[in-house]
Amino acid sequence: MTWIYLSAGLGVAGLIVLAVAGARVVAAARSLNAEIVAAKAQLEPGRARLTARGDETTPRAAYDRG
């Protein structure tokens, strides 16, 4: 009977370890998402400025160069 309690306790302990690791992964994913949003916010003005130029940054294809 002791073995049953011991195995159940180890199983619960293992689930707790997995839950803690899962919580850490979720927290890291949220942090990474926040960093990505911040990087996009920094890059967006430059991207908008460069795409507004059109001709300077997007070369025409060879068949369009008449």
Number of C-alpha atoms within 10 A of each C-alpha: 5 7 8 9 10 11 11 12 12 12 12 12 12 12 12 12 12 12 12 12 12 12 12 12 12 12 12 12 12 12 12 12 12 12 12 12 12 11 11 12 11 11 11 11 10 11 11 10 10 14 12 11 10 11 10 10 10 10 10 11 7 7 6 7 7 4
